[in-house]
């Protein structure tokens, strides 16, 4: 059995093994399992049943991870996208007063369009058309973005009305747990300890429970909530998408998820060393898994699904094949039954892992030709735009709009492909129409 698995997932060619892939899958799961609790809270604000959203998110995530592993052989996990779920709940349902059932139909229609664009290989062509410098900036920018998420989740960086952000309170026990976890993980990484990120999480969890910062779980097993209230709702309310406003909502779901996924795929591929001649092998299969998962998620009852940046935690541990994603998917299936135990893995436990992964991903910035301003400027806008706008797609938009401008000014406009000009126009429309 083990030999067949190794052969199917090309362990030898990828320089990995069963133990490493399993550890990587568990690490990715631990890094992103928070979505099982965050997504129900966000979509619950729109009036959706939190229990149903919990189960729908878990099932859709498991489906997406396993599909990605089997058909694309990449260690990339998928789940409900952060940011776009807030747009679903707070902008569409609460702000526009659109019933969540209708909004879910918008996700369903966007997922159908997603599959069509994937089948036409348009998404694949766009990813391959992005210049190498901008691809490197996307990878590095995502690293800065998830590191910022880690600093925020761990309480090391907090909001400040005077300075926007500032250092958090170092007397807060939760923040101190983050600091302890970061120090431990930095030490383990520097000492080249195998699985340092995952080991750091385990030690941090133990410290949290011993000191009473993290409460011991009150139970081990819990029942799985029903998805009856959300199942196929998106399909049965398609006829409600009948106004220009709702068509704009569908377009926004499509664009945000499109470029979030594209940017994340590029960043993860850069980190894992998959890129060949500025192209990503099997990218079509990865995009097919992504678009299919979004469709399944809309039918189960959750906001748009996308590739998760937290997959980088598993890659950092050594995950290189689709078996990593499959392990993550299986863990999400089990998570539905062991939800009380998941309360032990708090944001303070995962924060150090995100910060360390940010360090590892930032190395791709070295591939940017900083000596050529026409390339350095858009790359810089992408890299800093992601954490400062708290959005992968917005960061990409800033750089993609700037790129044709700087290249034309440098008398290198002919080197810019037509698709990059088209993307710049699309992002301008996105900023000035959809963002207002």
VOPAGU-2260 file (C-alpha; in pm, 1 decimal, decimal comma):
REM VOPAGU-2260
SITE   aa  ch    i         X         Y         Z
SITE  UNK   A    0       0,0       0,0       0,0
SITE  UNK   A    1     276,9     239,3      98,5
SITE  UNK   A    2     467,3     163,9    -222,7
SITE  UNK   A    3     159,1     234,1    -435,7
SITE  UNK   A    4     102,2     566,0    -258,7
SITE  UNK   A    5     467,0     665,3    -305,6
SITE  UNK   A    6     448,1     574,5    -674,5
SITE  UNK   A    7     116,1     751,2    -741,6
SITE  UNK   A    8     229,3    1075,8    -579,9
SITE  UNK   A    9     587,0    1059,7    -716,7
SITE  UNK   A   10     752,9    1072,7    -373,7
SITE  UNK   A   11    1094,7     978,7    -514,3
SITE  UNK   A   12    1093,7    1241,8    -788,6
SITE  UNK   A   13     974,7    1509,8    -545,6
SITE  UNK   A   14    1227,8    1416,1    -277,6
SITE  UNK   A   15     972,5    1336,9      -9,6
SITE  UNK   A   16     830,4    1041,5     184,1
SITE  UNK   A   17     516,4     916,9     359,7
SITE  UNK   A   18     615,5    1051,3     703,4
SITE  UNK   A   19     704,1    1398,3     576,3
SITE  UNK   A   20     386,3    1427,2     368,5
SITE  UNK   A   21     169,7    1317,9     660,3
SITE  UNK   A   22     336,3    1564,2     897,3
SITE  UNK   A   23     296,8    1839,9     637,4
SITE  UNK   A   24     -72,3    1761,3     593,8
SITE  UNK   A   25    -134,3    1775,7     967,7
SITE  UNK   A   26      63,2    2101,1     991,1
SITE  UNK   A   27    -144,6    2261,7     715,0
SITE  UNK   A   28    -461,3    2144,4     890,2
SITE  UNK   A   29    -353,2    2290,3    1224,0
SITE  UNK   A   30    -261,7    2619,2    1053,7
SITE  UNK   A   31    -599,1    2665,0     882,1
SITE  UNK   A   32    -846,7    2481,4    1106,0
SITE  UNK   A   33    -952,1    2816,2    1251,4
SITE  UNK   A   34   -1171,4    2861,9     943,7
SITE  UNK   A   35   -1415,5    2606,9    1088,3
SITE  UNK   A   36   -1489,0    2854,9    1365,4
SITE  UNK   A   37   -1436,3    3184,4    1182,3
SITE  UNK   A   38   -1656,0    3112,5     879,4
SITE  UNK   A   39   -1969,3    3023,4    1081,9
SITE  UNK   A   40   -1923,9    3342,0    1284,1
SITE  UNK   A   41   -1893,1    3558,0     970,7
SITE  UNK   A   42   -2174,5    3396,8     770,2
SITE  UNK   A   43   -2385,7    3367,7    1083,2
SITE  UNK   A   44   -2398,8    3748,8    1086,2
SITE  UNK   A   45   -2590,8    3722,6     757,9
SITE  UNK   A   46   -2853,5    3502,7     920,6
SITE  UNK   A   47   -2716,3    3161,9     820,6
SITE  UNK   A   48   -2726,9    2871,9    1065,5
SITE  UNK   A   49   -2379,5    2850,4    1221,1
SITE  UNK   A   50   -2392,4    2475,1    1267,4
SITE  UNK   A   51   -2482,6    2420,2     902,7
SITE  UNK   A   52   -2202,9    2653,1     790,3
SITE  UNK   A   53   -1956,8    2464,3    1015,0
SITE  UNK   A   54   -2041,3    2132,2     850,9
SITE  UNK   A   55   -2062,4    2276,2     497,6
SITE  UNK   A   56   -1720,6    2438,5     539,3
SITE  UNK   A   57   -1564,4    2117,1     670,8
SITE  UNK   A   58   -1710,2    1895,7     394,9
SITE  UNK   A   59   -1626,9    2139,9     113,5
SITE  UNK   A   60   -1274,3    2183,3     248,8
SITE  UNK   A   61   -1219,5    1807,5     270,2
SITE  UNK   A   62   -1354,3    1762,9     -83,7
SITE  UNK   A   63   -1132,0    2039,0    -223,7
SITE  UNK   A   64    -814,0    1920,0     -53,0
SITE  UNK   A   65    -860,8    1558,7    -162,8
SITE  UNK   A   66    -950,9    1663,0    -518,8
SITE  UNK   A   67    -643,9    1888,3    -540,8
SITE  UNK   A   68    -421,4    1607,0    -415,5
SITE  UNK   A   69    -558,4    1341,4    -648,4
SITE  UNK   A   70    -587,6    1528,7    -980,2
SITE  UNK   A   71    -311,8    1792,9    -949,4
SITE  UNK   A   72     -67,1    1629,0    -704,6
SITE  UNK   A   73      -1,2    1957,1    -526,0
SITE  UNK   A   74      11,4    2008,4    -146,2
SITE  UNK   A   75    -236,5    2294,7    -169,4
SITE  UNK   A   76    -536,1    2305,2      62,9
SITE  UNK   A   77    -863,0    2483,5     -16,2
SITE  UNK   A   78   -1131,1    2631,1     207,6
SITE  UNK   A   79   -1369,4    2924,7     240,1
SITE  UNK   A   80   -1180,7    3239,6     141,9
SITE  UNK   A   81   -1129,6    3503,4     407,9
SITE  UNK   A   82   -1225,7    3853,1     296,3
SITE  UNK   A   83   -1471,5    3733,2      34,6
SITE  UNK   A   84   -1676,5    3569,1     313,1
SITE  UNK   A   85   -1687,9    3907,8     489,7
SITE  UNK   A   86   -1795,3    4068,3     159,3
SITE  UNK   A   87   -2070,6    3804,9     136,5
SITE  UNK   A   88   -2200,7    3868,5     487,6
SITE  UNK   A   89   -2137,8    4234,1     563,7
SITE  UNK   A   90   -2144,0    4403,2     222,2
SITE  UNK   A   91   -2397,4    4194,5      29,2
SITE  UNK   A   92   -2634,1    4054,7     292,2
SITE  UNK   A   93   -2620,1    4327,2     559,0
SITE  UNK   A   94   -2515,1    4632,3     354,4
SITE  UNK   A   95   -2721,0    4567,3      39,2
SITE  UNK   A   96   -2994,1    4385,2     235,8
SITE  UNK   A   97   -2975,0    4086,1       2,7
SITE  UNK   A   98   -3109,9    3762,1     157,1
SITE  UNK   A   99   -2832,2    3512,8     219,9
SITE  UNK   A  100   -3012,5    3259,2       1,5
SITE  UNK   A  101   -2986,8    3496,8    -295,9
SITE  UNK   A  102   -2624,1    3576,7    -216,8
SITE  UNK   A  103   -2549,0    3203,2    -214,6
SITE  UNK   A  104   -2700,1    3182,7    -562,9
SITE  UNK   A  105   -2455,0    3455,5    -662,5
SITE  UNK   A  106   -2171,4    3232,7    -543,3
SITE  UNK   A  107   -2321,5    2941,6    -740,1
SITE  UNK   A  108   -2336,4    3142,9   -1063,9
SITE  UNK   A  109   -1983,1    3279,1   -1008,9
SITE  UNK   A  110   -1858,0    2921,5    -964,2
SITE  UNK   A  111   -2019,2    2814,6   -1293,9
SITE  UNK   A  112   -1844,5    3105,4   -1469,6
SITE  UNK   A  113   -1525,1    3000,9   -1292,5
SITE  UNK   A  114   -1548,1    2650,5   -1437,8
SITE  UNK   A  115   -1613,0    2788,9   -1787,1
SITE  UNK   A  116   -1309,5    3020,6   -1767,5
SITE  UNK   A  117   -1099,9    2728,1   -1645,4
SITE  UNK   A  118   -1219,9    2500,5   -1926,2
SITE  UNK   A  119   -1128,4    2773,5   -2177,1
SITE  UNK   A  120    -780,6    2779,4   -2016,0
SITE  UNK   A  121    -813,0    3155,9   -1974,5
SITE  UNK   A  122    -706,6    3139,1   -1608,4
SITE  UNK   A  123    -405,1    2926,8   -1703,5
SITE  UNK   A  124    -306,0    3172,5   -1978,0
SITE  UNK   A  125    -326,1    3466,8   -1736,6
SITE  UNK   A  126    -102,7    3294,7   -1479,8
SITE  UNK   A  127     154,3    3205,2   -1746,5
SITE  UNK   A  128     145,1    3561,5   -1887,6
SITE  UNK   A  129     253,4    3724,5   -1560,3
SITE  UNK   A  130     622,9    3832,9   -1578,9
SITE  UNK   A  131     869,9    3649,1   -1356,3
SITE  UNK   A  132     945,3    3960,7   -1147,9
SITE  UNK   A  133     578,7    4008,6   -1065,2
SITE  UNK   A  134     536,9    3637,9    -986,8
SITE  UNK   A  135     825,5    3666,8    -741,0
SITE  UNK   A  136     666,8    3976,5    -587,2
SITE  UNK   A  137     336,8    3793,1    -546,0
SITE  UNK   A  138     510,5    3511,3    -358,3
SITE  UNK   A  139     700,4    3752,2    -135,1
SITE  UNK   A  140     395,3    3971,7     -84,7
SITE  UNK   A  141     188,0    3678,7      32,5
SITE  UNK   A  142     468,3    3599,3     276,7
SITE  UNK   A  143     450,0    3951,6     419,4
SITE  UNK   A  144      70,8    3930,6     425,5
SITE  UNK   A  145      47,6    3606,3     620,8
SITE  UNK   A  146     324,9    3721,8     856,2
SITE  UNK   A  147     115,5    4031,8     926,2
SITE  UNK   A  148    -184,0    3806,2     990,2
SITE  UNK   A  149      31,5    3610,9    1234,3
SITE  UNK   A  150     144,7    3924,5    1417,4
SITE  UNK   A  151    -216,5    4041,1    1441,8
SITE  UNK   A  152    -364,8    3705,9    1543,3
SITE  UNK   A  153    -100,6    3664,4    1811,2
SITE  UNK   A  154    -160,3    4012,4    1957,2
SITE  UNK   A  155     188,5    4139,3    1870,7
SITE  UNK   A  156      40,1    4403,4    1640,9
SITE  UNK   A  157    -282,8    4584,6    1731,8
SITE  UNK   A  158    -491,7    4865,9    1586,0
SITE  UNK   A  159    -401,0    5219,7    1691,3
SITE  UNK   A  160    -603,0    5530,4    1599,4
SITE  UNK   A  161    -293,6    5753,1    1601,6
SITE  UNK   A  162     -46,8    5531,4    1415,0
SITE  UNK   A  163    -283,0    5280,0    1246,5
SITE  UNK   A  164     -97,7    4990,2    1410,5
SITE  UNK   A  165     134,2    4952,4    1707,3
SITE  UNK   A  166     298,9    4689,2    1925,6
SITE  UNK   A  167      53,7    4492,7    2138,1
SITE  UNK   A  168      63,2    4457,7    2515,8
SITE  UNK   A  169     348,3    4235,0    2629,5
SITE  UNK   A  170     179,1    4189,3    2965,6
SITE  UNK   A  171    -116,7    4009,3    2808,0
SITE  UNK   A  172     -80,3    3631,9    2875,2
SITE  UNK   A  173    -215,4    3546,4    2528,4
SITE  UNK   A  174      40,9    3770,8    2359,9
SITE  UNK   A  175     316,2    3624,0    2577,2
SITE  UNK   A  176     212,8    3276,8    2461,9
SITE  UNK   A  177     262,2    3395,4    2102,7
SITE  UNK   A  178     604,6    3536,3    2192,1
SITE  UNK   A  179     703,0    3208,3    2361,1
SITE  UNK   A  180     586,5    3009,6    2059,8
SITE  UNK   A  181     774,5    3237,7    1821,5
SITE  UNK   A  182    1098,7    3209,4    2020,6
SITE  UNK   A  183    1065,0    2831,1    2039,0
SITE  UNK   A  184     994,2    2798,2    1668,0
SITE  UNK   A  185    1276,0    3036,0    1571,0
SITE  UNK   A  186    1515,0    2824,6    1779,8
SITE  UNK   A  187    1391,4    2497,3    1630,9
SITE  UNK   A  188    1407,8    2631,3    1274,0
SITE  UNK   A  189    1757,8    2768,6    1323,1
SITE  UNK   A  190    1867,3    2436,0    1476,3
SITE  UNK   A  191    1733,0    2258,2    1164,1
SITE  UNK   A  192    1496,4    2041,0    1371,3
SITE  UNK   A  193    1272,0    1834,0    1138,8
SITE  UNK   A  194     909,6    1950,3    1148,2
SITE  UNK   A  195    1012,2    2254,1    1355,2
SITE  UNK   A  196     693,0    2449,9    1285,3
SITE  UNK   A  197     464,6    2164,7    1389,7
SITE  UNK   A  198     677,9    2080,5    1694,8
SITE  UNK   A  199     663,9    2447,3    1795,7
SITE  UNK   A  200     282,2    2437,2    1781,9
SITE  UNK   A  201     269,8    2125,6    2003,5
SITE  UNK   A  202     503,8    2277,2    2262,6
SITE  UNK   A  203     312,1    2606,5    2261,0
SITE  UNK   A  204     -17,7    2424,3    2309,4
SITE  UNK   A  205     125,9    2231,7    2604,1
SITE  UNK   A  206     256,3    2553,7    2762,7
SITE  UNK   A  207     -83,2    2717,6    2713,3
SITE  UNK   A  208    -271,4    2434,6    2883,4
SITE  UNK   A  209     -19,9    2395,9    3167,5
SITE  UNK   A  210     -32,1    2767,7    3249,2
SITE  UNK   A  211    -409,8    2783,9    3214,7
SITE  UNK   A  212    -394,3    3032,7    2925,7
SITE  UNK   A  213    -567,2    2775,4    2707,5
SITE  UNK   A  214    -860,8    2595,4    2865,4
SITE  UNK   A  215    -860,6    2217,0    2864,0
SITE  UNK   A  216   -1127,8    2072,5    2632,2
SITE  UNK   A  217   -1452,5    1987,5    2811,3
SITE  UNK   A  218   -1529,5    1699,2    2576,7
SITE  UNK   A  219   -1366,9    1495,1    2303,5
SITE  UNK   A  220   -1644,2    1402,2    2061,6
SITE  UNK   A  221   -1944,2    1606,2    1944,5
SITE  UNK   A  222   -2220,3    1544,0    1692,6
SITE  UNK   A  223   -2204,8    1678,6    1336,6
SITE  UNK   A  224   -2454,8    1963,7    1276,6
SITE  UNK   A  225   -2704,6    1922,8     991,4
SITE  UNK   A  226   -2668,3    2118,0     665,0
SITE  UNK   A  227   -3037,0    2087,7     577,6
SITE  UNK   A  228   -3091,3    2464,1     600,4
SITE  UNK   A  229   -2815,1    2548,3     349,2
SITE  UNK   A  230   -2796,9    2244,4     118,9
SITE  UNK   A  231   -2872,2    2334,6    -248,3
SITE  UNK   A  232   -3013,7    2674,0    -146,6
SITE  UNK   A  233   -2787,2    2846,9    -399,7
SITE  UNK   A  234   -2922,3    2629,5    -680,9
SITE  UNK   A  235   -3288,7    2685,5    -596,5
SITE  UNK   A  236   -3264,3    3066,8    -578,0
SITE  UNK   A  237   -3085,2    3138,2    -907,5
SITE  UNK   A  238   -3391,9    3316,1   -1043,6
SITE  UNK   A  239   -3344,9    3584,5    -775,2
SITE  UNK   A  240   -3026,6    3707,9    -950,8
SITE  UNK   A  241   -3218,0    3949,6   -1173,9
SITE  UNK   A  242   -3090,2    4303,1   -1106,8
SITE  UNK   A  243   -2775,4    4494,4   -1217,6
SITE  UNK   A  244   -2674,4    4523,1    -850,9
SITE  UNK   A  245   -2677,8    4145,4    -807,4
SITE  UNK   A  246   -2487,2    4093,4   -1131,4
SITE  UNK   A  247   -2216,2    4321,8    -989,7
SITE  UNK   A  248   -2213,4    4103,5    -677,7
SITE  UNK   A  249   -2158,9    3793,4    -892,4
SITE  UNK   A  250   -1878,5    3969,7   -1082,7
SITE  UNK   A  251   -1712,4    4071,4    -756,5
SITE  UNK   A  252   -1725,5    3713,6    -624,3
SITE  UNK   A  253   -1568,3    3601,4    -950,7
SITE  UNK   A  254   -1290,1    3861,9    -970,3
SITE  UNK   A  255   -1182,4    3850,6    -606,6
SITE  UNK   A  256   -1168,6    3471,4    -594,8
SITE  UNK   A  257   -1004,2    3456,9    -938,5
SITE  UNK   A  258    -706,6    3671,6    -844,6
SITE  UNK   A  259    -682,6    3557,0    -482,8
SITE  UNK   A  260    -643,3    3201,0    -607,6
SITE  UNK   A  261    -408,6    3293,2    -890,8
SITE  UNK   A  262    -185,5    3491,5    -657,9
SITE  UNK   A  263    -184,4    3221,5    -391,9
SITE  UNK   A  264    -105,3    2946,4    -642,5
SITE  UNK   A  265     189,3    3144,6    -777,2
SITE  UNK   A  266     317,4    3223,1    -429,0
SITE  UNK   A  267     295,6    2862,1    -312,3
SITE  UNK   A  268     450,1    2732,9    -634,5
SITE  UNK   A  269     740,7    2975,1    -590,9
SITE  UNK   A  270     789,9    2863,1    -230,5
SITE  UNK   A  271     787,1    2491,1    -317,0
SITE  UNK   A  272    1010,9    2535,0    -623,2
SITE  UNK   A  273     757,7    2414,8    -880,0
SITE  UNK   A  274     798,5    2696,6   -1132,7
SITE  UNK   A  275     966,7    2593,0   -1459,5
SITE  UNK   A  276    1056,2    2857,9   -1719,2
SITE  UNK   A  277     814,8    3099,9   -1550,6
SITE  UNK   A  278     533,0    2846,7   -1582,5
SITE  UNK   A  279     361,7    2624,1   -1328,3
SITE  UNK   A  280     328,2    2256,8   -1425,9
SITE  UNK   A  281     -22,3    2105,4   -1402,7
SITE  UNK   A  282    -167,2    2449,1   -1331,6
SITE  UNK   A  283    -476,5    2358,2   -1534,7
SITE  UNK   A  284    -549,6    2066,1   -1304,1
SITE  UNK   A  285    -498,4    2280,8    -994,3
SITE  UNK   A  286    -739,5    2541,9   -1130,9
SITE  UNK   A  287    -993,3    2272,9   -1219,1
SITE  UNK   A  288    -981,8    2143,6    -861,3
SITE  UNK   A  289   -1023,7    2498,5    -732,8
SITE  UNK   A  290   -1322,5    2589,9    -952,0
SITE  UNK   A  291   -1497,0    2257,5    -888,6
SITE  UNK   A  292   -1454,5    2303,3    -513,4
SITE  UNK   A  293   -1610,9    2648,6    -532,3
SITE  UNK   A  294   -1913,9    2495,2    -705,8
SITE  UNK   A  295   -1946,4    2218,1    -446,2
SITE  UNK   A  296   -1910,6    2470,7    -163,0
SITE  UNK   A  297   -2191,8    2685,2    -304,6
SITE  UNK   A  298   -2419,8    2379,6    -319,0
SITE  UNK   A  299   -2336,8    2276,0      37,5
SITE  UNK   A  300   -2384,2    2629,1     169,0
SITE  UNK   A  301   -2063,9    2823,2     214,0
SITE  UNK   A  302   -1902,8    3135,5      66,7
SITE  UNK   A  303   -1647,6    3110,2    -221,5
SITE  UNK   A  304   -1371,7    2853,6    -174,7
SITE  UNK   A  305   -1011,6    2920,4    -273,2
SITE  UNK   A  306    -655,7    2793,3    -231,7
SITE  UNK   A  307    -525,9    2873,9     116,4
SITE  UNK   A  308    -202,4    3058,0     189,6
SITE  UNK   A  309    -170,1    2849,3     505,7
SITE  UNK   A  310     -72,1    2563,1     275,0
SITE  UNK   A  311     270,0    2725,9     294,7
SITE  UNK   A  312     303,1    2593,6     651,2
SITE  UNK   A  313     284,5    2237,4     522,7
SITE  UNK   A  314     522,2    2316,5     237,8
SITE  UNK   A  315     766,7    2464,1     488,7
SITE  UNK   A  316     760,6    2134,1     680,7
SITE  UNK   A  317     849,4    1950,0     358,8
SITE  UNK   A  318     518,4    1871,5     189,5
SITE  UNK   A  319     565,5    1845,0    -185,8
SITE  UNK   A  320     296,4    1612,2    -318,7
SITE  UNK   A  321     -79,3    1588,1    -329,1
SITE  UNK   A  322     -71,1    1340,6     -42,9
SITE  UNK   A  323     -15,4    1638,0     189,1
SITE  UNK   A  324    -345,3    1791,8      72,5
SITE  UNK   A  325    -525,0    1459,5     108,4
SITE  UNK   A  326    -407,6    1423,4     469,2
SITE  UNK   A  327    -533,9    1776,7     535,6
SITE  UNK   A  328    -870,2    1687,3     381,7
SITE  UNK   A  329    -902,6    1372,5     591,7
SITE  UNK   A  330    -821,3    1574,1     904,8
SITE  UNK   A  331   -1111,0    1809,1     824,2
SITE  UNK   A  332   -1346,1    1510,5     800,8
SITE  UNK   A  333   -1236,9    1394,0    1146,9
SITE  UNK   A  334   -1258,8    1752,2    1273,6
SITE  UNK   A  335   -1636,5    1744,6    1231,9
SITE  UNK   A  336   -1654,0    1482,9    1509,9
SITE  UNK   A  337   -1379,9    1618,0    1737,1
SITE  UNK   A  338   -1462,9    1986,7    1738,5
SITE  UNK   A  339   -1412,7    2029,5    2117,8
SITE  UNK   A  340   -1044,3    1934,1    2083,5
SITE  UNK   A  341    -989,8    2198,5    1817,0
SITE  UNK   A  342   -1044,1    2470,6    2076,1
SITE  UNK   A  343    -693,2    2395,1    2202,8
SITE  UNK   A  344    -541,7    2526,9    1877,5
SITE  UNK   A  345    -595,5    2898,5    1930,3
SITE  UNK   A  346    -477,0    3184,3    1709,3
SITE  UNK   A  347    -184,6    3234,8    1949,8
SITE  UNK   A  348     -66,1    2881,5    1864,7
SITE  UNK   A  349     -84,3    2924,5    1486,2
SITE  UNK   A  350      48,0    3284,1    1482,2
SITE  UNK   A  351     419,4    3192,2    1518,4
SITE  UNK   A  352     382,0    2941,0    1233,3
SITE  UNK   A  353     240,7    3208,8    1002,8
SITE  UNK   A  354     522,9    3448,8    1091,4
SITE  UNK   A  355     789,9    3186,6    1022,2
SITE  UNK   A  356     626,5    3090,6     693,2
SITE  UNK   A  357     625,1    3459,9     601,6
SITE  UNK   A  358    1001,5    3463,8     650,5
SITE  UNK   A  359    1040,1    3161,3     423,7
SITE  UNK   A  360     818,1    3303,0     148,6
SITE  UNK   A  361     981,5    3646,7     152,7
SITE  UNK   A  362    1294,4    3496,8      -3,7
SITE  UNK   A  363    1126,7    3503,3    -346,3
SITE  UNK   A  364    1166,0    3882,9    -343,4
SITE  UNK   A  365    1533,0    3822,8    -420,3
SITE  UNK   A  366    1427,3    3720,2    -773,6
SITE  UNK   A  367    1297,7    4071,6    -848,7
SITE  UNK   A  368    1538,4    4282,3   -1055,1
SITE  UNK   A  369    1551,8    4575,6    -812,2
SITE  UNK   A  370    1806,5    4754,7   -1030,5
SITE  UNK   A  371    1540,7    4820,2   -1296,3
SITE  UNK   A  372    1289,7    5068,1   -1155,1
SITE  UNK   A  373    1024,1    4984,2   -1413,8
SITE  UNK   A  374    1015,1    4631,3   -1268,2
SITE  UNK   A  375    1096,5    4715,4    -907,4
SITE  UNK   A  376     812,8    4967,4    -863,5
SITE  UNK   A  377     517,8    4740,4    -957,6
SITE  UNK   A  378     681,1    4450,8    -770,9
SITE  UNK   A  379     711,3    4669,0    -461,4
SITE  UNK   A  380     347,9    4780,4    -487,7
SITE  UNK   A  381     237,1    4416,9    -501,7
SITE  UNK   A  382     454,5    4311,3    -207,3
SITE  UNK   A  383     356,5    4593,3      29,5
SITE  UNK   A  384       5,5    4630,4    -111,3
SITE  UNK   A  385    -107,3    4288,7      10,8
SITE  UNK   A  386     -47,1    4341,8     384,6
SITE  UNK   A  387    -137,6    4712,4     377,4
SITE  UNK   A  388    -472,6    4655,6     202,0
SITE  UNK   A  389    -524,2    4322,3     379,2
SITE  UNK   A  390    -604,2    4168,6      40,8
SITE  UNK   A  391    -405,8    3953,6    -201,4
SITE  UNK   A  392    -616,1    4063,0    -498,7
SITE  UNK   A  393    -588,2    4435,8    -414,6
SITE  UNK   A  394    -210,5    4407,9    -385,5
SITE  UNK   A  395    -193,4    4235,3    -723,1
SITE  UNK   A  396    -416,5    4504,9    -871,5
SITE  UNK   A  397    -184,7    4787,1    -759,2
SITE  UNK   A  398     117,5    4625,9    -920,6
SITE  UNK   A  399     -59,8    4516,1   -1236,8
SITE  UNK   A  400    -191,0    4867,2   -1299,8
SITE  UNK   A  401     152,9    5019,1   -1243,3
SITE  UNK   A  402     341,3    4765,6   -1458,3
SITE  UNK   A  403     233,7    4883,0   -1807,8
SITE  UNK   A  404     280,9    5246,9   -1701,2
SITE  UNK   A  405     638,9    5201,6   -1583,2
SITE  UNK   A  406     728,9    4980,8   -1878,7
SITE  UNK   A  407     593,4    5233,3   -2131,2
SITE  UNK   A  408     783,2    5513,1   -1956,4
SITE  UNK   A  409    1101,0    5304,7   -1977,5
SITE  UNK   A  410    1036,6    5258,8   -2353,1
SITE  UNK   A  411     976,4    4886,4   -2299,5
SITE  UNK   A  412     603,5    4888,7   -2370,9
SITE  UNK   A  413     640,2    4635,1   -2651,8
SITE  UNK   A  414     764,8    4380,3   -2397,3
SITE  UNK   A  415     430,9    4395,1   -2215,7
SITE  UNK   A  416     192,0    4127,3   -2341,7
SITE  UNK   A  417    -160,1    4223,5   -2444,1
SITE  UNK   A  418    -298,7    4023,4   -2154,8
SITE  UNK   A  419    -111,3    4237,2   -1899,7
SITE  UNK   A  420    -257,7    4552,0   -2060,8
SITE  UNK   A  421    -602,7    4392,6   -2043,2
SITE  UNK   A  422    -556,1    4300,8   -1678,0
SITE  UNK   A  423    -453,2    4656,4   -1594,8
SITE  UNK   A  424    -777,3    4783,9   -1748,2
SITE  UNK   A  425    -982,3    4518,5   -1564,9
SITE  UNK   A  426    -828,7    4618,0   -1233,4
SITE  UNK   A  427    -891,1    4987,6   -1298,9
SITE  UNK   A  428   -1257,3    4908,9   -1359,1
SITE  UNK   A  429   -1254,9    4690,4   -1048,0
SITE  UNK   A  430   -1117,1    4974,6    -833,9
SITE  UNK   A  431   -1331,0    5259,0    -962,3
SITE  UNK   A  432   -1663,4    5080,8   -1009,0
SITE  UNK   A  433   -1683,4    4771,6    -790,1
SITE  UNK   A  434   -1498,0    4926,6    -496,5
SITE  UNK   A  435   -1740,5    5219,5    -475,1
